[in-house]
Amino acid sequence: ALAGCSGADQPGKSANTSVAAAGPHHDGGLWETRIYIGGEQMPDTPRVCVKGGVFDPLTRFSEDAGCAQVARNPTGDGYTFEASCVQDGVTSRTTGSAQVGKDAVVLTTRSTMDGAAQAMEMRLESRRLGPCPAGMAVTEAD
């Protein structure tokens, strides 16, 4: 729910772990995320229980085959980033920013795909609701 490329152990990936290690932190607990695509809010508002720690918006991209980090630049309260992925011979490029606070994270992305007529814009607004309910599984916050 808290929503990147760090995979230094994979060919073509850059290793910039010092940025992540020194990056902005968020608190653990129950988080809710509002998702907007093209400015329109999606009907689901997922809630997950996450560990606290460093928020790195590029870790998500390392999970997808063929993704490589192009750039990650720290800002005062988060990151700007750019990544490129090649899947099934099609290249997609994503740029974005993440603003990270202890109780709120805002992630904005703009993705383009070779051959596509328009870009996809997405915004995730996550906020901490409080402690995790008893018995709820805890996930990593990437």
C-alpha positions as CSV (number, residue, x, y, z in Angstrom):
1,A,0.0,0.0,0.0
2,L,2.9,2.3,0.7
3,A,4.3,2.4,-2.6
4,G,10.5,1.7,-7.0
5,C,14.7,-0.1,-8.4
6,S,17.3,-1.1,-6.0
7,G,18.3,-4.6,-7.2
8,A,22.0,-4.1,-7.3
9,D,22.5,-7.8,-7.5
10,Q,20.7,-7.9,-10.9
11,P,22.4,-7.1,-14.2
12,G,21.7,-3.5,-15.4
13,K,20.6,-2.3,-11.9
14,S,22.3,0.4,-10.1
15,A,23.3,0.2,-6.5
16,N,22.3,3.3,-4.6
17,T,21.7,1.8,-1.1
18,S,23.1,4.8,0.7
19,V,20.2,6.9,-0.5
20,A,17.6,4.4,0.8
21,A,19.5,3.9,4.1
22,A,19.4,7.7,4.8
23,G,16.0,8.2,3.3
24,P,12.8,9.5,5.0
25,H,11.2,7.3,7.6
26,H,7.5,6.5,8.3
27,D,5.9,4.9,11.3
28,G,4.6,1.4,11.3
29,G,0.9,0.6,11.9
30,L,-2.3,0.4,10.0
31,W,-2.2,2.4,6.8
32,E,-4.9,3.3,4.3
33,T,-4.3,4.3,0.7
34,R,-6.4,6.3,-1.7
35,I,-5.5,5.6,-5.3
36,Y,-6.1,8.0,-8.1
37,I,-5.6,7.1,-11.8
38,G,-5.8,10.0,-14.3
39,G,-7.2,12.2,-11.5
40,E,-10.1,9.8,-10.8
41,Q,-10.3,8.1,-7.4
42,M,-10.5,4.3,-7.5
43,P,-13.3,2.7,-5.5
44,D,-11.1,0.6,-3.3
45,T,-9.2,2.1,-0.3
46,P,-6.9,-0.7,0.8
47,R,-5.7,-0.9,4.4
48,V,-2.6,-2.8,5.4
49,C,-0.5,-3.2,8.4
50,V,3.1,-2.3,7.7
51,K,6.5,-2.1,9.5
52,G,7.9,1.3,10.0
53,G,11.2,2.3,8.4
54,V,12.7,3.9,5.4
55,F,10.4,4.5,2.5
56,D,12.0,3.9,-0.9
57,P,9.6,4.3,-3.9
58,L,11.9,2.4,-6.3
59,T,11.9,-1.0,-4.6
60,R,8.7,-1.9,-6.3
61,F,10.3,-1.8,-9.8
62,S,13.0,-4.3,-8.8
63,E,10.3,-6.9,-8.4
64,D,9.4,-6.6,-12.1
65,A,11.6,-8.4,-14.6
66,G,13.6,-6.1,-16.9
67,C,13.4,-3.0,-14.8
68,A,16.4,-0.7,-14.3
69,Q,16.8,2.4,-12.2
70,V,17.6,5.4,-14.1
71,A,17.8,8.0,-11.3
72,R,16.8,8.5,-7.7
73,N,17.3,11.9,-6.1
74,P,16.6,12.7,-2.5
75,T,14.6,15.8,-1.6
76,G,14.0,17.2,1.8
77,D,11.0,15.0,2.5
78,G,11.3,12.2,0.0
79,Y,12.6,11.4,-3.5
80,T,12.1,12.1,-7.1
81,F,12.8,9.1,-9.3
82,E,12.9,7.7,-12.8
83,A,12.9,4.1,-13.9
84,S,12.7,2.2,-17.2
85,C,11.4,-1.4,-17.8
86,V,11.4,-3.7,-20.8
87,Q,8.9,-6.5,-20.8
88,D,8.0,-8.5,-23.9
89,G,10.0,-6.1,-26.0
90,V,8.0,-3.1,-24.9
91,T,9.8,-0.3,-23.0
92,S,8.0,1.7,-20.3
93,R,9.4,4.7,-18.5
94,T,8.1,6.0,-15.1
95,T,8.9,9.3,-13.4
96,G,7.6,10.4,-10.1
97,S,8.0,11.8,-6.6
98,A,7.4,10.6,-3.1
99,Q,6.8,12.8,-0.1
100,V,7.2,10.9,3.1
101,G,6.2,11.8,6.6
102,K,5.9,9.7,9.8
103,D,2.1,9.4,9.3
104,A,1.6,10.2,5.6
105,V,3.1,9.3,2.2
106,V,2.1,10.8,-1.2
107,L,3.5,9.1,-4.3
108,T,2.9,10.4,-7.8
109,T,3.9,8.7,-11.0
110,R,3.7,9.3,-14.7
111,S,4.3,6.3,-17.0
112,T,4.7,6.2,-20.7
113,M,4.9,3.1,-22.9
114,D,6.5,2.8,-26.4
115,G,3.6,2.9,-28.9
116,A,1.0,4.2,-26.4
117,A,-0.9,7.3,-27.3
118,Q,-0.9,8.8,-23.8
119,A,0.8,8.6,-20.4
120,M,-0.8,7.1,-17.3
121,E,-0.8,9.3,-14.2
122,M,-1.2,7.8,-10.8
123,R,-1.3,9.3,-7.3
124,L,-1.3,7.3,-4.0
125,E,-2.2,9.1,-0.8
126,S,-1.4,6.9,2.2
127,R,-2.0,7.8,5.8
128,R,-1.4,6.0,9.1
129,L,-4.6,5.3,11.0
130,G,-3.0,4.0,14.1
131,P,-1.6,0.8,15.5
132,C,-2.2,-2.5,13.7
133,P,-5.3,-4.5,14.9
134,A,-4.5,-7.7,16.8
135,G,-4.0,-10.6,14.5
136,M,-3.5,-8.6,11.3
137,A,-0.5,-9.7,9.2
138,V,2.4,-7.1,9.0
139,T,4.0,-6.5,5.6
140,E,7.1,-4.6,4.4
141,A,6.4,-0.9,3.5
142,D,7.8,-0.4,0.0
